[in-house]
């Protein structure tokens, strides 16, 4: 990585005036050069610091995008209600945007999600309904319950984050162009995991267009998701099996958002939970970054993609959120042992497992 590019990647540009509330603070996050991992791979590994969005995650962009789209189309008027089914971070982003804009917020979510997320949503004024985690095909799936709840209310919208392509569009006009500018167009690959598909599709499409197809776009997938097999098999959609400790990523179907890019992906990488857990602790120890499991999975994938592309390649990924929303699990010796993951952490990193 050249000195000029490194300086640009590390410089944080600020506007010359105050931004307009929470909404104005979304986006324009730094691109972090992961120095130790870059040295180890002989490549340049970059992480888009989405945990620096005002709501603390990459989902702030999607939350703002779908609400602004509903406003523009006249579907949401002052005093209205925003309803969503979410594993957590989109709901948190929506709750923040709703507070800033004066809307009510109702969230349906799987009851398998961390208590930190549920508590935070309620602290932000959202009405939260944790429901049993069942397959999308089941009418009791949290997404369907959110849709049906919104349909019963006046002046209410179901934001439908999985299939509302305003989600991907938000990343197409912001995340992708920001990464392109921050790398000065010197980007060989972009990879990230997907839940709704919005980040991968929106940022990926923008980067492919701006690079004239030169930048490869790859999908990273955790256990229990069918997307890796779908991409690598040429379009065979298998039945979902297994599970992962990651939250909010992995999928059992091709969402409308993902559908905008899935057939143009360069490839996919399967990332086991063991590698994600080890990377959480490695990033904390070597980079000083306190990140969640999906962020760690993305970094593992970025390193693997860089090695596939060869020495000197530059790969960017998404640092989705911090570990604060998951610390009672990810830094708990007891919890890690129940998942069979404590022993995969190298001995010199176990000092960070501070919770019983």
C-alpha positions in Angstrom: 0.0 0.0 0.0 1.5 3.3 -1.0 2.2 6.0 1.5 -0.2 8.3 -0.2 -3.0 5.7 -0.3 -2.3 4.8 3.3 -2.6 8.4 4.4 -5.8 8.8 2.5 -7.3 5.6 3.9 -6.5 6.7 7.5 -7.5 10.4 7.2 -10.9 11.1 8.6 -12.7 13.7 6.5 -15.2 16.0 8.3 -17.6 18.4 6.9 -17.1 22.1 7.6 -20.4 22.4 9.4 -22.5 20.6 11.9 -24.5 17.7 10.4 -28.3 17.5 10.7 -29.0 15.3 13.7 -28.7 11.5 13.8 -29.6 11.2 10.2 -26.8 13.5 9.1 -24.3 11.5 11.0 -24.9 8.2 9.2 -22.1 7.2 6.8 -18.7 8.6 5.9 -17.1 6.0 8.2 -13.3 5.5 8.2 -11.6 2.7 6.2 -9.2 1.0 8.6 -5.9 -0.6 7.4 -5.5 -3.8 9.4 -1.8 -3.5 9.7 -0.9 -6.8 11.4 -3.1 -8.9 9.2 -1.9 -7.1 6.1 1.7 -7.8 7.1 0.9 -11.5 7.7 -0.8 -12.0 4.3 1.5 -9.8 2.2 -1.6 -8.0 1.0 -3.6 -4.9 2.1 -6.6 -5.7 4.2 -9.1 -2.9 4.8 -12.1 -2.7 7.1 -14.9 -0.2 6.7 -15.6 0.9 10.3 -19.3 0.8 10.2 -19.4 0.5 14.0 -18.7 4.2 13.9 -22.1 5.0 12.6 -24.1 6.9 15.2 -26.3 3.9 16.0 -23.2 1.7 16.2 -23.6 -0.6 13.1 -23.7 -0.9 9.4 -27.5 -1.3 9.6 -27.9 2.5 10.3 -27.6 3.0 6.5 -30.3 0.5 5.7 -32.6 1.8 8.4 -32.3 5.4 7.1 -32.6 4.3 3.5 -35.8 2.4 3.9 -37.5 5.1 6.0 -36.5 7.8 3.6 -37.8 5.8 0.7 -41.1 5.3 2.4 -41.3 9.0 3.1 -40.6 9.9 -0.5 -43.3 7.5 -1.7 -45.8 8.9 0.7 -46.2 5.7 2.6 -45.1 7.1 5.9 -46.4 10.4 7.3 -45.7 12.4 10.5 -46.6 10.4 13.7 -46.6 7.1 11.9 -45.3 3.7 13.0 -42.4 1.8 11.6 -42.5 -2.0 12.0 -39.7 -4.5 11.3 -38.6 -8.1 11.8 -34.9 -8.0 12.7 -32.2 -10.0 14.4 -31.2 -6.8 16.1 -29.0 -4.2 14.4 -31.5 -3.0 11.8 -34.0 -2.6 14.6 -31.5 -0.6 16.6 -30.9 1.6 13.6 -34.6 2.0 13.0 -35.3 2.9 16.6 -32.6 5.6 16.4 -34.0 7.0 13.2 -37.6 6.8 14.5 -36.7 8.7 17.6 -34.9 11.4 15.6 -37.9 11.7 13.2 -40.7 11.3 15.7 -42.1 7.9 14.5 -43.1 5.0 16.7 -41.0 1.9 16.3 -42.1 -1.8 16.7 -39.7 -4.6 16.5 -40.3 -8.4 16.1 -37.1 -10.5 16.6 -36.0 -14.1 17.2 -35.8 -14.8 20.9 -32.3 -16.3 20.3 -30.7 -12.9 20.1 -28.5 -11.4 22.8 -30.2 -9.8 25.7 -28.0 -6.7 25.1 -29.8 -6.0 21.8 -33.2 -6.5 23.3 -32.5 -4.2 26.2 -31.0 -1.5 24.0 -34.0 -1.6 21.7 -36.3 -1.0 24.6 -34.1 1.7 26.0 -34.4 3.5 22.6 -38.2 3.5 23.0 -39.0 0.6 20.7 -41.8 -1.8 21.4 -40.1 -5.2 21.2 -41.7 -8.6 20.6 -39.2 -11.5 21.0 -40.8 -14.5 19.3 -39.7 -18.2 18.7 -37.0 -18.6 16.0 -38.7 -20.5 13.2 -38.0 -20.9 9.5 -39.0 -18.2 7.0 -41.6 -20.6 5.5 -43.4 -20.8 8.9 -46.2 -18.2 9.2 -44.9 -17.5 12.7 -41.6 -16.3 11.4 -40.7 -12.9 13.0 -40.7 -11.2 9.5 -44.3 -12.4 8.8 -45.5 -11.4 12.3 -44.0 -7.9 11.7 -45.7 -7.6 8.3 -49.1 -8.7 9.7 -48.8 -6.3 12.7 -48.1 -3.3 10.4 -51.0 -4.2 8.2 -53.4 -3.7 11.1 -52.3 -0.2 11.9 -53.1 3.2 10.3 -50.2 5.2 9.0 -47.8 2.3 9.5 -45.2 0.6 7.3 -43.4 -2.7 7.4 -39.9 -1.8 6.2 -39.3 -5.4 4.9 -35.5 -5.1 5.2 -34.9 -8.4 3.4 -36.9 -7.8 0.2 -37.2 -4.0 0.1 -34.4 -3.0 -2.3 -34.2 0.5 -0.8 -31.9 -1.3 1.6 -29.4 -2.2 -1.1 -29.8 1.2 -2.8 -28.7 2.9 0.4 -25.4 1.0 0.2 -25.2 1.6 -3.6 -25.2 5.4 -3.2 -23.1 5.5 0.0 -21.0 2.6 1.2 -19.7 1.5 -2.2 -18.7 5.0 -3.4 -17.1 5.7 -0.1 -14.9 2.6 -0.3 -14.0 3.5 -3.9 -13.0 7.0 -3.0 -11.1 5.9 0.1 -9.0 3.4 -1.9 -8.7 5.8 -4.8 -10.0 3.0 -7.0 -7.2 0.6 -6.2 -9.3 -2.3 -5.0 -9.0 -5.9 -6.1 -11.7 -7.4 -4.0 -14.7 -6.8 -1.7 -16.2 -9.4 0.5 -18.7 -9.6 3.3 -21.3 -11.8 4.8 -25.0 -11.2 4.2 -28.3 -11.4 6.1 -30.6 -9.2 4.1 -28.1 -8.9 1.2 -28.3 -5.1 1.2 -24.6 -4.3 2.1 -23.1 -6.9 -0.3 -25.5 -6.1 -3.1 -25.4 -2.3 -2.9 -21.8 -1.8 -2.2 -20.8 -4.6 -4.4 -22.7 -3.3 -7.4 -21.3 0.1 -7.0 -17.7 -1.2 -6.8 -18.1 -3.4 -9.8 -19.5 -0.5 -11.8 -16.9 2.0 -10.8 -14.1 -0.5 -11.5 -15.5 -1.6 -14.8 -15.8 -5.1 -13.4 -12.2 -5.3 -12.2 -13.0 -5.4 -8.5 -14.1 -8.9 -7.6 -17.1 -9.2 -5.2 -17.3 -12.3 -3.0 -19.8 -13.5 -0.4 -18.7 -14.8 3.0 -21.0 -17.3 4.7 -21.3 -18.8 8.2 -22.4 -22.3 9.1 -26.1 -22.9 8.8 -26.5 -20.8 5.7 -27.3 -22.0 2.2 -25.7 -19.1 0.3 -22.1 -20.6 0.0 -23.5 -23.8 -1.6 -25.9 -21.8 -3.8 -23.0 -19.7 -5.3 -20.5 -22.5 -5.6 -23.0 -25.0 -7.1 -24.1 -22.6 -9.7 -27.6 -21.9 -8.3 -28.7 -25.0 -6.4 -30.7 -23.9 -3.3 -30.2 -26.6 -0.6 -32.2 -27.0 2.6 -30.8 -25.1 5.5 -28.9 -27.2 8.0 -26.8 -26.4 11.1 -26.3 -23.1 12.9 -23.8 -20.5 13.8 -22.9 -18.3 16.7 -22.9 -15.2 14.5 -26.1 -13.1 14.6 -27.9 -11.5 11.8 -26.0 -13.1 8.9 -26.6 -16.3 6.9 -29.7 -17.0 5.0 -31.9 -19.9 3.8 -33.1 -18.1 0.6 -32.2 -15.5 -2.0 -33.7 -12.2 -0.8 -34.7 -9.5 -3.3 -31.7 -7.5 -2.1 -29.3 -10.3 -2.7 -31.0 -11.2 -5.9 -29.7 -7.9 -7.4 -26.1 -9.3 -7.4 -26.0 -13.0 -6.6 -25.6 -14.1 -10.2 -22.7 -11.6 -10.7 -20.6 -12.7 -7.7 -17.1 -13.8 -8.3 -17.3 -16.5 -5.6 -18.1 -17.4 -2.0 -16.2 -18.4 1.1 -17.4 -20.6 3.9 -16.1 -19.4 7.3 -16.4 -21.8 10.3 -17.3 -20.4 13.7 -13.9 -21.5 15.0 -12.1 -19.1 12.7 -14.5 -16.2 13.5 -14.0 -16.7 17.3 -10.3 -16.8 17.0 -10.3 -13.6 14.8 -12.4 -11.7 17.4 -9.6 -12.1 19.9 -6.8 -11.7 17.4 -8.2 -8.3 16.2 -8.5 -7.2 19.8 -5.0 -8.2 20.6 -3.2 -7.0 17.5 -5.3 -4.1 16.2 -7.1 -2.9 19.4 -10.5 -3.5 17.7 -13.4 -4.8 19.9 -15.6 -6.3 17.2 -18.6 -8.7 16.9 -18.5 -12.1 15.4 -19.9 -11.0 12.0 -17.1 -8.5 11.7 -14.5 -11.1 12.6 -16.0 -13.5 10.0 -15.7 -10.8 7.4 -12.0 -10.2 8.3 -11.3 -13.9 8.0 -12.9 -13.9 4.6 -11.0 -10.8 3.5 -7.7 -12.4 4.4 -8.6 -15.6 2.6 -9.7 -13.7 -0.5 -6.6 -11.6 -0.5 -4.5 -14.8 -0.5 -6.5 -16.1 -3.4 -6.0 -12.9 -5.4 -2.3 -13.0 -4.7 0.5 -11.0 -3.0 0.1 -7.3 -3.1 -3.7 -7.4 -3.6 -6.0 -5.0 -1.8 -9.3 -6.3 -0.3 -11.9 -4.4 1.7 -14.6 -5.7 4.0 -17.2 -4.5 6.5 -16.6 -4.1 10.2 -20.3 -4.4 11.0 -20.5 -3.5 14.7 -18.6 -3.7 18.0 -18.7 -6.6 20.5 -20.5 -4.6 23.1 -23.9 -6.1 22.1 -22.6 -9.6 22.4 -20.0 -9.5 25.2 -22.0 -11.6 27.7 -21.6 -14.4 25.2 -18.4 -13.8 23.2 -16.3 -13.1 26.3 -17.9 -15.7 28.6 -15.9 -18.8 29.3 -19.0 -20.7 30.2 -20.8 -19.8 27.0 -17.9 -20.4 24.8 -17.5 -23.9 26.3 -21.1 -24.7 25.7 -20.5 -24.0 22.0 -17.2 -26.0 22.0 -15.3 -22.8 21.1 -13.2 -22.0 24.2 -10.4 -24.3 23.2 -10.0 -22.9 19.7 -8.8 -19.6 21.3 -5.0 -19.6 21.4 -3.6 -19.7 24.9 -2.1 -16.2 24.7 -5.5 -14.7 23.9 -7.6 -16.5 26.6 -6.7 -13.6 28.9 -9.4 -11.6 27.2 -12.1 -14.2 28.2 -12.9 -12.3 31.4 -16.5 -13.4 32.1 -17.4 -16.6 33.9 
